[in-house]
Every structure is written in C-alpha cells, then in structure tokens.
Amino acid sequence: MTPTHPTTAVPPAQTNDATFFGIPIGQFGFFSSLLLSAATGFMAFFLTTFCSIFGVMLYDGIHHLSLQNLNISYKFIAAPVGLTALLFSLAYLLSLWVRRKLAGQN
C-alpha cells in the first residue's frame, strides 16, 4: 500500500482584468478595441433599425396613418442608438487599453 500525500490546492492567478461572460475584454489591443467598438455600433444600429421599422409599421396600423416613409426609423431612431453604442463601447474599451498601458502590462 502506498502512502497518500495530501495535495495542496494552488489558487488560480488573480488578475484585475475586466471580463464579459468570462471573456477577458481587458486584454484586447488598440485595433481590436476599435474593431469591437465598430461591430457593437453596427450591431446596435441594425438591430434598432429592424425593431424601429416594425414599430413604425405598428404605429401606422394602430393610428390608421400612412407614413410609408421609413426614413424616420433610420434617421431619428437607429442612427442615434448606433452612434451612442459606438461611442460608449469605444470609450470603455479604450479606457481599459489605456489603463493597461499605464500600468505597464504589455
């Protein structure tokens, strides 16, 4: 019979990186941050456009109007939401990148 030795658990290395659903977003570089911010802005714009077109169609159907110009959904609803999402994600991701550079990590 071999003697058993108690094993000691090694705690995982603790980092202060920001994560989003387990994805370390604090490790992105400058161009990755720009690309992800642009992708976030485009995604928000197109999702909002989709929802706002249906909203304008419902509004037309409920109020028996004929706005048939869906330009409202692009200009006044989706563009501000997309630009806001782009600016917030750009500010957040670039602040993480600058903070990491100032701390001397990579």
PEDAKA-V268720 format. One line per field, one symbol per residue. burial: # if it has 24 or more other C-alpha atoms within 12 Angstrom, else .. Layout:
BEGIN
burial->???
END
This chain:
BEGIN
burial->........................####.#..##.###.###.###.##..##..#................##..###.###.###.##.######.........
END
